[in-house]
């Protein structure tokens, strides 16, 4: 197994913890991003450690759709949060 396949989910969890810790300061955007990073960690862990084919076939399409949903959600929360500060 390559190095990034082993360390990848660990890095996603580290990002989730880091962004989650700044959540009190940044608000809902940080919590949404933290949730996204946890999702990525679980998805990559299932693919790398447990041998599930998470990026092939239907699961690959589901992954791409969920990435799009998270991107739209985070953008919407950020825009709402930014508009509230004015």
C-alpha positions as CSV (number, residue, x, y, z in Angstrom):
1,X,0.0,0.0,0.0
2,X,1.3,3.4,-0.9
3,X,2.1,6.0,1.7
4,X,-0.8,8.4,0.8
5,X,-3.3,5.6,0.9
6,X,-2.3,4.8,4.4
7,X,-2.0,8.4,5.7
8,X,-4.9,9.9,3.7
9,X,-7.8,9.2,6.1
10,X,-5.6,10.3,9.0
11,X,-5.0,13.6,7.3
12,X,-8.7,14.1,6.6
13,X,-9.4,13.5,10.3
14,X,-6.7,15.9,11.3
15,X,-8.3,18.6,9.0
16,X,-11.7,17.8,10.5
17,X,-10.4,18.3,14.1
18,X,-8.5,21.5,13.2
19,X,-11.5,23.1,11.4
20,X,-13.9,21.9,14.0
21,X,-11.8,23.5,16.7
22,X,-12.0,26.8,14.9
23,X,-15.8,26.4,14.6
24,X,-16.6,28.6,17.6
25,X,-14.8,31.5,15.9
26,X,-15.9,30.9,12.3
27,X,-19.4,29.6,12.9
28,X,-21.5,27.2,10.8
29,X,-19.1,27.2,7.8
30,X,-16.4,25.6,9.9
31,X,-18.8,22.9,11.2
32,X,-20.0,22.2,7.6
33,X,-16.4,21.8,6.4
34,X,-15.5,19.6,9.4
35,X,-18.4,17.3,8.5
36,X,-17.2,17.2,4.9
37,X,-13.7,16.2,6.1
38,X,-15.1,13.5,8.3
39,X,-17.1,12.2,5.3
40,X,-13.9,12.1,3.2
41,X,-12.0,10.3,6.0
42,X,-14.6,7.6,6.2
43,X,-15.0,7.2,2.5
44,X,-11.2,6.9,1.9
45,X,-10.8,4.6,4.9
46,X,-13.5,2.3,3.6
47,X,-11.7,2.3,0.2
48,X,-8.1,2.0,1.5
49,X,-8.3,-0.1,4.7
50,X,-11.3,-2.3,4.2
51,X,-11.0,-3.0,0.4
52,X,-14.4,-1.7,-0.6
53,X,-14.5,-0.3,-4.1
54,X,-15.8,3.1,-3.1
55,X,-14.7,5.0,-6.3
56,X,-16.0,2.5,-8.9
57,X,-19.5,2.1,-10.4
58,X,-22.5,3.4,-8.6
59,X,-20.5,4.3,-5.5
60,X,-18.3,6.5,-7.6
61,X,-21.3,8.3,-8.9
62,X,-22.7,8.6,-5.4
63,X,-19.3,10.0,-4.2
64,X,-19.4,12.7,-6.9
65,X,-23.0,13.7,-6.2
66,X,-22.2,13.9,-2.5
67,X,-19.2,16.1,-3.2
68,X,-21.4,18.4,-5.2
69,X,-24.0,18.6,-2.5
70,X,-21.4,19.4,0.2
71,X,-19.9,22.1,-2.1
72,X,-23.3,23.7,-2.6
73,X,-24.1,23.4,1.1
74,X,-20.9,24.9,2.3
75,X,-21.2,27.7,-0.3
76,X,-24.8,28.4,0.8
77,X,-23.8,28.5,4.5
78,X,-20.9,30.7,3.8
79,X,-23.0,33.2,1.8
80,X,-25.7,33.2,4.5
81,X,-23.1,33.7,7.2
82,X,-21.3,36.5,5.2
83,X,-24.6,38.3,4.6
84,X,-25.5,38.2,8.3
85,X,-22.2,40.0,9.2
86,X,-23.1,43.1,7.1
